[in-house]
Amino acid sequence: AMSEPEATAPPPPVEEPAPQPIVVPAGTVLTVRTGQALSSKTSQTGQTFLATLAAPVIVGGMTALPSGSAVSGTVLAAKAKGKIKGEGQLDLALTSISLGGHTHKIQTATLSSTVKGKGKRTAATTGGGAAGGALIGGIAGGGKGAAIGAGVGAAAGFIGGTLTGNKQVEVPAESALSFTLAQPLTLPPPAK
């Protein structure tokens, strides 16, 4: 800080340049620590989660977003593994950040996590199980039995898939996650 000569009279306020807002550009990475565990199995689509900024965001040599700032996010999609595709999915995005008592809406790119099971094998087990069941049922009891057989086969295939070591997407509490701002965030000028 430079020492300024003392003015005898206060300068007229018009001459002072208005403080400029801080613009955090799109593409800035926000690294946050989650406040709770999130999982493809237990989290609900639409659920809000809380996190804190793990690293400060510096813009033009000034700290625009100090570390420890409270951040909110939303679970955009949570699919437990094995029900449909044999992969767990957890899509997260940040929605707001709180600074000095004000909450600012933010838009980030979606952080998408998927965990595939044993890949093709899981799909083959489920698909093959259902087809096999339909064949057996169809042969055994004509039309009506085919539906029952398919149900049994699908259930057997599903159980088989579950036993081959399904992985869910797990984000333990205090995990560091990095989100990228999709839209610039304009913050009011820092208070003097």
PyMOL CGO cylinders between C-alpha atoms (Angstrom):
from pymol import cmd
from pymol.cgo import CYLINDER

trace = [
    CYLINDER, 0.00, 0.00, 0.00, 1.43, 3.37, -0.98, 0.3, 1, 1, 1, 1, 1, 1,
    CYLINDER, 1.43, 3.37, -0.98, 1.34, 6.18, 1.53, 0.3, 1, 1, 1, 1, 1, 1,
    CYLINDER, 1.34, 6.18, 1.53, -0.77, 8.99, 0.18, 0.3, 1, 1, 1, 1, 1, 1,
    CYLINDER, -0.77, 8.99, 0.18, -0.18, 12.63, 1.09, 0.3, 1, 1, 1, 1, 1, 1,
    CYLINDER, -0.18, 12.63, 1.09, -2.78, 13.80, 3.56, 0.3, 1, 1, 1, 1, 1, 1,
    CYLINDER, -2.78, 13.80, 3.56, -5.47, 15.91, 1.94, 0.3, 1, 1, 1, 1, 1, 1,
    CYLINDER, -5.47, 15.91, 1.94, -6.67, 18.88, 3.95, 0.3, 1, 1, 1, 1, 1, 1,
    CYLINDER, -6.67, 18.88, 3.95, -10.18, 18.74, 2.44, 0.3, 1, 1, 1, 1, 1, 1,
    CYLINDER, -10.18, 18.74, 2.44, -11.98, 15.51, 1.52, 0.3, 1, 1, 1, 1, 1, 1,
    CYLINDER, -11.98, 15.51, 1.52, -11.99, 15.12, -2.29, 0.3, 1, 1, 1, 1, 1, 1,
    CYLINDER, -11.99, 15.12, -2.29, -15.38, 15.43, -3.96, 0.3, 1, 1, 1, 1, 1, 1,
    CYLINDER, -15.38, 15.43, -3.96, -16.92, 11.96, -4.29, 0.3, 1, 1, 1, 1, 1, 1,
    CYLINDER, -16.92, 11.96, -4.29, -17.51, 12.30, -8.05, 0.3, 1, 1, 1, 1, 1, 1,
    CYLINDER, -17.51, 12.30, -8.05, -13.81, 12.05, -8.86, 0.3, 1, 1, 1, 1, 1, 1,
    CYLINDER, -13.81, 12.05, -8.86, -13.28, 8.72, -7.11, 0.3, 1, 1, 1, 1, 1, 1,
    CYLINDER, -13.28, 8.72, -7.11, -13.53, 5.87, -9.62, 0.3, 1, 1, 1, 1, 1, 1,
    CYLINDER, -13.53, 5.87, -9.62, -16.33, 3.49, -8.78, 0.3, 1, 1, 1, 1, 1, 1,
    CYLINDER, -16.33, 3.49, -8.78, -14.98, 0.23, -7.41, 0.3, 1, 1, 1, 1, 1, 1,
    CYLINDER, -14.98, 0.23, -7.41, -15.18, -2.44, -10.10, 0.3, 1, 1, 1, 1, 1, 1,
    CYLINDER, -15.18, -2.44, -10.10, -17.02, -5.67, -9.50, 0.3, 1, 1, 1, 1, 1, 1,
    CYLINDER, -17.02, -5.67, -9.50, -14.94, -8.82, -9.48, 0.3, 1, 1, 1, 1, 1, 1,
    CYLINDER, -14.94, -8.82, -9.48, -15.76, -11.17, -12.33, 0.3, 1, 1, 1, 1, 1, 1,
    CYLINDER, -15.76, -11.17, -12.33, -14.77, -14.80, -11.85, 0.3, 1, 1, 1, 1, 1, 1,
    CYLINDER, -14.77, -14.80, -11.85, -14.51, -16.03, -15.44, 0.3, 1, 1, 1, 1, 1, 1,
    CYLINDER, -14.51, -16.03, -15.44, -16.19, -19.14, -16.81, 0.3, 1, 1, 1, 1, 1, 1,
    CYLINDER, -16.19, -19.14, -16.81, -13.75, -22.02, -16.81, 0.3, 1, 1, 1, 1, 1, 1,
    CYLINDER, -13.75, -22.02, -16.81, -12.51, -21.21, -13.30, 0.3, 1, 1, 1, 1, 1, 1,
    CYLINDER, -12.51, -21.21, -13.30, -12.15, -24.40, -11.28, 0.3, 1, 1, 1, 1, 1, 1,
    CYLINDER, -12.15, -24.40, -11.28, -13.80, -24.43, -7.87, 0.3, 1, 1, 1, 1, 1, 1,
    CYLINDER, -13.80, -24.43, -7.87, -12.42, -27.12, -5.60, 0.3, 1, 1, 1, 1, 1, 1,
    CYLINDER, -12.42, -27.12, -5.60, -14.80, -27.89, -2.78, 0.3, 1, 1, 1, 1, 1, 1,
    CYLINDER, -14.80, -27.89, -2.78, -14.97, -30.31, 0.12, 0.3, 1, 1, 1, 1, 1, 1,
    CYLINDER, -14.97, -30.31, 0.12, -18.30, -32.01, 0.51, 0.3, 1, 1, 1, 1, 1, 1,
    CYLINDER, -18.30, -32.01, 0.51, -19.98, -31.71, 3.88, 0.3, 1, 1, 1, 1, 1, 1,
    CYLINDER, -19.98, -31.71, 3.88, -21.64, -35.10, 3.66, 0.3, 1, 1, 1, 1, 1, 1,
    CYLINDER, -21.64, -35.10, 3.66, -21.21, -38.43, 1.95, 0.3, 1, 1, 1, 1, 1, 1,
    CYLINDER, -21.21, -38.43, 1.95, -22.89, -38.71, -1.43, 0.3, 1, 1, 1, 1, 1, 1,
    CYLINDER, -22.89, -38.71, -1.43, -23.57, -41.98, -3.14, 0.3, 1, 1, 1, 1, 1, 1,
    CYLINDER, -23.57, -41.98, -3.14, -25.27, -43.25, -6.26, 0.3, 1, 1, 1, 1, 1, 1,
    CYLINDER, -25.27, -43.25, -6.26, -27.13, -45.62, -3.97, 0.3, 1, 1, 1, 1, 1, 1,
    CYLINDER, -27.13, -45.62, -3.97, -28.35, -43.32, -1.19, 0.3, 1, 1, 1, 1, 1, 1,
    CYLINDER, -28.35, -43.32, -1.19, -28.45, -39.83, -2.73, 0.3, 1, 1, 1, 1, 1, 1,
    CYLINDER, -28.45, -39.83, -2.73, -31.68, -38.70, -4.35, 0.3, 1, 1, 1, 1, 1, 1,
    CYLINDER, -31.68, -38.70, -4.35, -31.93, -36.82, -7.62, 0.3, 1, 1, 1, 1, 1, 1,
    CYLINDER, -31.93, -36.82, -7.62, -32.70, -33.20, -6.73, 0.3, 1, 1, 1, 1, 1, 1,
    CYLINDER, -32.70, -33.20, -6.73, -31.10, -33.46, -3.31, 0.3, 1, 1, 1, 1, 1, 1,
    CYLINDER, -31.10, -33.46, -3.31, -29.12, -30.42, -2.14, 0.3, 1, 1, 1, 1, 1, 1,
    CYLINDER, -29.12, -30.42, -2.14, -25.69, -30.94, -0.67, 0.3, 1, 1, 1, 1, 1, 1,
    CYLINDER, -25.69, -30.94, -0.67, -23.41, -28.53, 1.16, 0.3, 1, 1, 1, 1, 1, 1,
    CYLINDER, -23.41, -28.53, 1.16, -19.71, -28.07, 0.67, 0.3, 1, 1, 1, 1, 1, 1,
    CYLINDER, -19.71, -28.07, 0.67, -16.99, -25.58, 1.49, 0.3, 1, 1, 1, 1, 1, 1,
    CYLINDER, -16.99, -25.58, 1.49, -14.48, -24.07, -0.89, 0.3, 1, 1, 1, 1, 1, 1,
    CYLINDER, -14.48, -24.07, -0.89, -11.20, -25.95, -0.35, 0.3, 1, 1, 1, 1, 1, 1,
    CYLINDER, -11.20, -25.95, -0.35, -8.94, -23.47, -2.15, 0.3, 1, 1, 1, 1, 1, 1,
    CYLINDER, -8.94, -23.47, -2.15, -9.31, -19.72, -2.64, 0.3, 1, 1, 1, 1, 1, 1,
    CYLINDER, -9.31, -19.72, -2.64, -10.12, -18.39, -6.11, 0.3, 1, 1, 1, 1, 1, 1,
    CYLINDER, -10.12, -18.39, -6.11, -7.85, -15.49, -7.05, 0.3, 1, 1, 1, 1, 1, 1,
    CYLINDER, -7.85, -15.49, -7.05, -8.92, -13.02, -9.73, 0.3, 1, 1, 1, 1, 1, 1,
    CYLINDER, -8.92, -13.02, -9.73, -6.58, -10.21, -10.79, 0.3, 1, 1, 1, 1, 1, 1,
    CYLINDER, -6.58, -10.21, -10.79, -4.41, -10.68, -7.74, 0.3, 1, 1, 1, 1, 1, 1,
    CYLINDER, -4.41, -10.68, -7.74, -7.36, -10.43, -5.36, 0.3, 1, 1, 1, 1, 1, 1,
    CYLINDER, -7.36, -10.43, -5.36, -9.07, -13.22, -3.49, 0.3, 1, 1, 1, 1, 1, 1,
    CYLINDER, -9.07, -13.22, -3.49, -12.49, -13.33, -5.12, 0.3, 1, 1, 1, 1, 1, 1,
    CYLINDER, -12.49, -13.33, -5.12, -13.69, -16.43, -3.28, 0.3, 1, 1, 1, 1, 1, 1,
    CYLINDER, -13.69, -16.43, -3.28, -11.92, -17.19, 0.00, 0.3, 1, 1, 1, 1, 1, 1,
    CYLINDER, -11.92, -17.19, 0.00, -11.40, -20.80, 0.99, 0.3, 1, 1, 1, 1, 1, 1,
    CYLINDER, -11.40, -20.80, 0.99, -13.98, -21.92, 3.52, 0.3, 1, 1, 1, 1, 1, 1,
    CYLINDER, -13.98, -21.92, 3.52, -16.82, -20.16, 1.66, 0.3, 1, 1, 1, 1, 1, 1,
    CYLINDER, -16.82, -20.16, 1.66, -20.07, -22.11, 1.95, 0.3, 1, 1, 1, 1, 1, 1,
    CYLINDER, -20.07, -22.11, 1.95, -21.16, -23.69, -1.30, 0.3, 1, 1, 1, 1, 1, 1,
    CYLINDER, -21.16, -23.69, -1.30, -24.42, -25.44, -2.17, 0.3, 1, 1, 1, 1, 1, 1,
    CYLINDER, -24.42, -25.44, -2.17, -24.92, -27.97, -4.90, 0.3, 1, 1, 1, 1, 1, 1,
    CYLINDER, -24.92, -27.97, -4.90, -27.55, -30.27, -6.30, 0.3, 1, 1, 1, 1, 1, 1,
    CYLINDER, -27.55, -30.27, -6.30, -27.56, -33.95, -7.14, 0.3, 1, 1, 1, 1, 1, 1,
    CYLINDER, -27.56, -33.95, -7.14, -28.67, -33.85, -10.79, 0.3, 1, 1, 1, 1, 1, 1,
    CYLINDER, -28.67, -33.85, -10.79, -28.84, -37.61, -11.15, 0.3, 1, 1, 1, 1, 1, 1,
    CYLINDER, -28.84, -37.61, -11.15, -28.25, -40.50, -8.81, 0.3, 1, 1, 1, 1, 1, 1,
    CYLINDER, -28.25, -40.50, -8.81, -28.72, -43.99, -10.14, 0.3, 1, 1, 1, 1, 1, 1,
    CYLINDER, -28.72, -43.99, -10.14, -27.88, -46.94, -8.00, 0.3, 1, 1, 1, 1, 1, 1,
    CYLINDER, -27.88, -46.94, -8.00, -25.81, -49.48, -9.80, 0.3, 1, 1, 1, 1, 1, 1,
    CYLINDER, -25.81, -49.48, -9.80, -27.41, -52.57, -11.19, 0.3, 1, 1, 1, 1, 1, 1,
    CYLINDER, -27.41, -52.57, -11.19, -31.06, -51.54, -11.55, 0.3, 1, 1, 1, 1, 1, 1,
    CYLINDER, -31.06, -51.54, -11.55, -30.96, -50.58, -15.21, 0.3, 1, 1, 1, 1, 1, 1,
    CYLINDER, -30.96, -50.58, -15.21, -27.61, -50.44, -16.87, 0.3, 1, 1, 1, 1, 1, 1,
    CYLINDER, -27.61, -50.44, -16.87, -25.30, -52.07, -14.40, 0.3, 1, 1, 1, 1, 1, 1,
    CYLINDER, -25.30, -52.07, -14.40, -23.51, -48.88, -13.57, 0.3, 1, 1, 1, 1, 1, 1,
    CYLINDER, -23.51, -48.88, -13.57, -23.79, -46.45, -10.72, 0.3, 1, 1, 1, 1, 1, 1,
    CYLINDER, -23.79, -46.45, -10.72, -24.12, -42.83, -11.67, 0.3, 1, 1, 1, 1, 1, 1,
    CYLINDER, -24.12, -42.83, -11.67, -23.83, -39.64, -9.65, 0.3, 1, 1, 1, 1, 1, 1,
    CYLINDER, -23.83, -39.64, -9.65, -24.07, -36.27, -11.40, 0.3, 1, 1, 1, 1, 1, 1,
    CYLINDER, -24.07, -36.27, -11.40, -23.42, -33.18, -9.29, 0.3, 1, 1, 1, 1, 1, 1,
    CYLINDER, -23.42, -33.18, -9.29, -23.37, -29.44, -9.94, 0.3, 1, 1, 1, 1, 1, 1,
    CYLINDER, -23.37, -29.44, -9.94, -22.83, -26.44, -7.70, 0.3, 1, 1, 1, 1, 1, 1,
    CYLINDER, -22.83, -26.44, -7.70, -25.68, -23.94, -7.50, 0.3, 1, 1, 1, 1, 1, 1,
    CYLINDER, -25.68, -23.94, -7.50, -24.62, -21.17, -5.13, 0.3, 1, 1, 1, 1, 1, 1,
    CYLINDER, -24.62, -21.17, -5.13, -21.80, -19.79, -3.02, 0.3, 1, 1, 1, 1, 1, 1,
    CYLINDER, -21.80, -19.79, -3.02, -22.18, -17.61, 0.08, 0.3, 1, 1, 1, 1, 1, 1,
    CYLINDER, -22.18, -17.61, 0.08, -19.86, -14.68, 0.66, 0.3, 1, 1, 1, 1, 1, 1,
    CYLINDER, -19.86, -14.68, 0.66, -20.15, -12.16, 3.45, 0.3, 1, 1, 1, 1, 1, 1,
    CYLINDER, -20.15, -12.16, 3.45, -23.78, -12.97, 4.15, 0.3, 1, 1, 1, 1, 1, 1,
    CYLINDER, -23.78, -12.97, 4.15, -24.84, -12.88, 0.49, 0.3, 1, 1, 1, 1, 1, 1,
    CYLINDER, -24.84, -12.88, 0.49, -25.65, -15.93, -1.55, 0.3, 1, 1, 1, 1, 1, 1,
    CYLINDER, -25.65, -15.93, -1.55, -24.64, -15.79, -5.21, 0.3, 1, 1, 1, 1, 1, 1,
    CYLINDER, -24.64, -15.79, -5.21, -26.13, -18.20, -7.73, 0.3, 1, 1, 1, 1, 1, 1,
    CYLINDER, -26.13, -18.20, -7.73, -23.52, -19.99, -9.77, 0.3, 1, 1, 1, 1, 1, 1,
    CYLINDER, -23.52, -19.99, -9.77, -23.61, -22.37, -12.70, 0.3, 1, 1, 1, 1, 1, 1,
    CYLINDER, -23.61, -22.37, -12.70, -21.03, -25.08, -13.03, 0.3, 1, 1, 1, 1, 1, 1,
    CYLINDER, -21.03, -25.08, -13.03, -20.48, -27.86, -15.49, 0.3, 1, 1, 1, 1, 1, 1,
    CYLINDER, -20.48, -27.86, -15.49, -21.90, -31.17, -14.32, 0.3, 1, 1, 1, 1, 1, 1,
    CYLINDER, -21.90, -31.17, -14.32, -19.47, -33.41, -12.48, 0.3, 1, 1, 1, 1, 1, 1,
    CYLINDER, -19.47, -33.41, -12.48, -20.50, -36.82, -13.70, 0.3, 1, 1, 1, 1, 1, 1,
    CYLINDER, -20.50, -36.82, -13.70, -19.26, -39.97, -12.02, 0.3, 1, 1, 1, 1, 1, 1,
    CYLINDER, -19.26, -39.97, -12.02, -20.15, -43.38, -13.27, 0.3, 1, 1, 1, 1, 1, 1,
    CYLINDER, -20.15, -43.38, -13.27, -18.87, -46.67, -12.05, 0.3, 1, 1, 1, 1, 1, 1,
    CYLINDER, -18.87, -46.67, -12.05, -19.26, -49.51, -14.47, 0.3, 1, 1, 1, 1, 1, 1,
    CYLINDER, -19.26, -49.51, -14.47, -19.49, -53.01, -13.11, 0.3, 1, 1, 1, 1, 1, 1,
    CYLINDER, -19.49, -53.01, -13.11, -17.55, -55.75, -14.81, 0.3, 1, 1, 1, 1, 1, 1,
    CYLINDER, -17.55, -55.75, -14.81, -18.56, -54.11, -18.06, 0.3, 1, 1, 1, 1, 1, 1,
    CYLINDER, -18.56, -54.11, -18.06, -20.01, -56.40, -20.65, 0.3, 1, 1, 1, 1, 1, 1,
    CYLINDER, -20.01, -56.40, -20.65, -20.26, -59.32, -18.33, 0.3, 1, 1, 1, 1, 1, 1,
    CYLINDER, -20.26, -59.32, -18.33, -22.94, -57.66, -16.19, 0.3, 1, 1, 1, 1, 1, 1,
    CYLINDER, -22.94, -57.66, -16.19, -24.98, -56.71, -19.25, 0.3, 1, 1, 1, 1, 1, 1,
    CYLINDER, -24.98, -56.71, -19.25, -24.60, -60.19, -20.70, 0.3, 1, 1, 1, 1, 1, 1,
    CYLINDER, -24.60, -60.19, -20.70, -25.67, -61.82, -17.45, 0.3, 1, 1, 1, 1, 1, 1,
    CYLINDER, -25.67, -61.82, -17.45, -28.84, -59.77, -17.20, 0.3, 1, 1, 1, 1, 1, 1,
    CYLINDER, -28.84, -59.77, -17.20, -29.70, -59.93, -20.89, 0.3, 1, 1, 1, 1, 1, 1,
    CYLINDER, -29.70, -59.93, -20.89, -28.83, -63.61, -21.20, 0.3, 1, 1, 1, 1, 1, 1,
    CYLINDER, -28.83, -63.61, -21.20, -30.73, -64.46, -18.05, 0.3, 1, 1, 1, 1, 1, 1,
    CYLINDER, -30.73, -64.46, -18.05, -33.90, -62.79, -19.31, 0.3, 1, 1, 1, 1, 1, 1,
    CYLINDER, -33.90, -62.79, -19.31, -33.70, -64.42, -22.73, 0.3, 1, 1, 1, 1, 1, 1,
    CYLINDER, -33.70, -64.42, -22.73, -33.00, -67.83, -21.23, 0.3, 1, 1, 1, 1, 1, 1,
    CYLINDER, -33.00, -67.83, -21.23, -35.97, -67.45, -18.89, 0.3, 1, 1, 1, 1, 1, 1,
    CYLINDER, -35.97, -67.45, -18.89, -38.28, -66.51, -21.74, 0.3, 1, 1, 1, 1, 1, 1,
    CYLINDER, -38.28, -66.51, -21.74, -37.21, -69.55, -23.74, 0.3, 1, 1, 1, 1, 1, 1,
    CYLINDER, -37.21, -69.55, -23.74, -37.71, -71.96, -20.88, 0.3, 1, 1, 1, 1, 1, 1,
    CYLINDER, -37.71, -71.96, -20.88, -41.04, -70.39, -19.92, 0.3, 1, 1, 1, 1, 1, 1,
    CYLINDER, -41.04, -70.39, -19.92, -42.24, -70.33, -23.51, 0.3, 1, 1, 1, 1, 1, 1,
    CYLINDER, -42.24, -70.33, -23.51, -41.43, -73.97, -24.07, 0.3, 1, 1, 1, 1, 1, 1,
    CYLINDER, -41.43, -73.97, -24.07, -42.90, -75.04, -20.75, 0.3, 1, 1, 1, 1, 1, 1,
    CYLINDER, -42.90, -75.04, -20.75, -46.23, -73.28, -20.82, 0.3, 1, 1, 1, 1, 1, 1,
    CYLINDER, -46.23, -73.28, -20.82, -46.98, -71.58, -24.12, 0.3, 1, 1, 1, 1, 1, 1,
    CYLINDER, -46.98, -71.58, -24.12, -47.79, -67.88, -24.25, 0.3, 1, 1, 1, 1, 1, 1,
    CYLINDER, -47.79, -67.88, -24.25, -48.62, -67.16, -20.64, 0.3, 1, 1, 1, 1, 1, 1,
    CYLINDER, -48.62, -67.16, -20.64, -45.61, -68.99, -19.27, 0.3, 1, 1, 1, 1, 1, 1,
    CYLINDER, -45.61, -68.99, -19.27, -43.24, -66.93, -21.42, 0.3, 1, 1, 1, 1, 1, 1,
    CYLINDER, -43.24, -66.93, -21.42, -43.97, -63.81, -19.36, 0.3, 1, 1, 1, 1, 1, 1,
    CYLINDER, -43.97, -63.81, -19.36, -43.51, -65.64, -16.08, 0.3, 1, 1, 1, 1, 1, 1,
    CYLINDER, -43.51, -65.64, -16.08, -40.33, -67.31, -17.35, 0.3, 1, 1, 1, 1, 1, 1,
    CYLINDER, -40.33, -67.31, -17.35, -38.96, -63.95, -18.50, 0.3, 1, 1, 1, 1, 1, 1,
    CYLINDER, -38.96, -63.95, -18.50, -39.59, -62.52, -15.04, 0.3, 1, 1, 1, 1, 1, 1,
    CYLINDER, -39.59, -62.52, -15.04, -37.80, -65.40, -13.36, 0.3, 1, 1, 1, 1, 1, 1,
    CYLINDER, -37.80, -65.40, -13.36, -34.90, -65.20, -15.81, 0.3, 1, 1, 1, 1, 1, 1,
    CYLINDER, -34.90, -65.20, -15.81, -34.58, -61.44, -15.38, 0.3, 1, 1, 1, 1, 1, 1,
    CYLINDER, -34.58, -61.44, -15.38, -34.60, -61.79, -11.60, 0.3, 1, 1, 1, 1, 1, 1,
    CYLINDER, -34.60, -61.79, -11.60, -31.94, -64.49, -11.76, 0.3, 1, 1, 1, 1, 1, 1,
    CYLINDER, -31.94, -64.49, -11.76, -29.85, -62.36, -14.11, 0.3, 1, 1, 1, 1, 1, 1,
    CYLINDER, -29.85, -62.36, -14.11, -30.27, -59.34, -11.86, 0.3, 1, 1, 1, 1, 1, 1,
    CYLINDER, -30.27, -59.34, -11.86, -29.23, -61.27, -8.78, 0.3, 1, 1, 1, 1, 1, 1,
    CYLINDER, -29.23, -61.27, -8.78, -26.25, -62.63, -10.68, 0.3, 1, 1, 1, 1, 1, 1,
    CYLINDER, -26.25, -62.63, -10.68, -25.26, -59.10, -11.60, 0.3, 1, 1, 1, 1, 1, 1,
    CYLINDER, -25.26, -59.10, -11.60, -25.53, -57.99, -8.00, 0.3, 1, 1, 1, 1, 1, 1,
    CYLINDER, -25.53, -57.99, -8.00, -23.26, -60.75, -6.80, 0.3, 1, 1, 1, 1, 1, 1,
    CYLINDER, -23.26, -60.75, -6.80, -20.45, -60.01, -9.26, 0.3, 1, 1, 1, 1, 1, 1,
    CYLINDER, -20.45, -60.01, -9.26, -19.18, -57.17, -7.07, 0.3, 1, 1, 1, 1, 1, 1,
    CYLINDER, -19.18, -57.17, -7.07, -21.26, -54.16, -8.03, 0.3, 1, 1, 1, 1, 1, 1,
    CYLINDER, -21.26, -54.16, -8.03, -19.68, -50.85, -7.25, 0.3, 1, 1, 1, 1, 1, 1,
    CYLINDER, -19.68, -50.85, -7.25, -21.68, -47.80, -6.33, 0.3, 1, 1, 1, 1, 1, 1,
    CYLINDER, -21.68, -47.80, -6.33, -20.37, -44.30, -6.86, 0.3, 1, 1, 1, 1, 1, 1,
    CYLINDER, -20.37, -44.30, -6.86, -19.36, -43.23, -3.36, 0.3, 1, 1, 1, 1, 1, 1,
    CYLINDER, -19.36, -43.23, -3.36, -18.21, -39.74, -2.45, 0.3, 1, 1, 1, 1, 1, 1,
    CYLINDER, -18.21, -39.74, -2.45, -17.22, -39.80, 1.22, 0.3, 1, 1, 1, 1, 1, 1,
    CYLINDER, -17.22, -39.80, 1.22, -17.72, -36.68, 3.35, 0.3, 1, 1, 1, 1, 1, 1,
    CYLINDER, -17.72, -36.68, 3.35, -14.81, -34.25, 3.09, 0.3, 1, 1, 1, 1, 1, 1,
    CYLINDER, -14.81, -34.25, 3.09, -13.97, -35.42, -0.42, 0.3, 1, 1, 1, 1, 1, 1,
    CYLINDER, -13.97, -35.42, -0.42, -12.39, -32.78, -2.61, 0.3, 1, 1, 1, 1, 1, 1,
    CYLINDER, -12.39, -32.78, -2.61, -14.33, -32.33, -5.84, 0.3, 1, 1, 1, 1, 1, 1,
    CYLINDER, -14.33, -32.33, -5.84, -13.47, -29.91, -8.62, 0.3, 1, 1, 1, 1, 1, 1,
    CYLINDER, -13.47, -29.91, -8.62, -16.21, -28.11, -10.50, 0.3, 1, 1, 1, 1, 1, 1,
    CYLINDER, -16.21, -28.11, -10.50, -15.72, -25.78, -13.46, 0.3, 1, 1, 1, 1, 1, 1,
    CYLINDER, -15.72, -25.78, -13.46, -17.74, -22.58, -13.68, 0.3, 1, 1, 1, 1, 1, 1,
    CYLINDER, -17.74, -22.58, -13.68, -19.96, -22.71, -16.75, 0.3, 1, 1, 1, 1, 1, 1,
    CYLINDER, -19.96, -22.71, -16.75, -20.97, -19.04, -16.53, 0.3, 1, 1, 1, 1, 1, 1,
    CYLINDER, -20.97, -19.04, -16.53, -18.92, -16.11, -15.22, 0.3, 1, 1, 1, 1, 1, 1,
    CYLINDER, -18.92, -16.11, -15.22, -19.73, -15.08, -11.66, 0.3, 1, 1, 1, 1, 1, 1,
    CYLINDER, -19.73, -15.08, -11.66, -19.88, -11.31, -11.02, 0.3, 1, 1, 1, 1, 1, 1,
    CYLINDER, -19.88, -11.31, -11.02, -19.26, -10.35, -7.42, 0.3, 1, 1, 1, 1, 1, 1,
    CYLINDER, -19.26, -10.35, -7.42, -19.83, -6.90, -5.93, 0.3, 1, 1, 1, 1, 1, 1,
    CYLINDER, -19.83, -6.90, -5.93, -16.68, -4.80, -5.45, 0.3, 1, 1, 1, 1, 1, 1,
    CYLINDER, -16.68, -4.80, -5.45, -14.82, -5.61, -2.25, 0.3, 1, 1, 1, 1, 1, 1,
    CYLINDER, -14.82, -5.61, -2.25, -15.81, -3.41, 0.66, 0.3, 1, 1, 1, 1, 1, 1,
    CYLINDER, -15.81, -3.41, 0.66, -13.16, -0.89, 1.62, 0.3, 1, 1, 1, 1, 1, 1,
]
cmd.load_cgo(trace, "trace")
